[in-house]
Amino acid sequence: MTAVYIVEEAEVELLMAAEFYGRQAPGLRAAFIDEFERMVGLIIEHPAIGTPYEAGTRRVLFDRFPYAVVYREKPAASLELIAVMHLHREPGYWRGRF
């Protein structure tokens, strides 16, 4: 089984985005969380599924929302989720997280 670690800043990004969408329309918060969980499930099953990105990371785009999960594979079959990145935010803002 693959261990998944989410850095604190990425968890904050996830929660802030979910709260934002929750204020926009009923059910949208849950839809955002579901999409995130689906992306993480795909990453766990197929760690190389993400597009190679910056600094040795990979990126998987959400289907419905303008977000991506930025992650990297770690030794001993683990994954580190580095950012839940809004696609219109300054690129590379997350680089200092590892």
C-alpha angles and dihedrals in degrees: 000000000000117000114221122204122189118200114233094246091053091051090052090050090051094050094045092050091047091051091049092052090044089061092049101060141342112275095013094106091055091046090054093049091046091052091050092050091048091052092050090049090054091048091051092050095042112020092182093055094099123088112255106259137171128327096004095310134123129221131212118192123221113239099220105026133053092250139105135196112232113202145153135209116247131197120277095038098294134134129211118208104210104176144006090209128197105222094226095052122102107290117245096015088134098056094104092062095089 
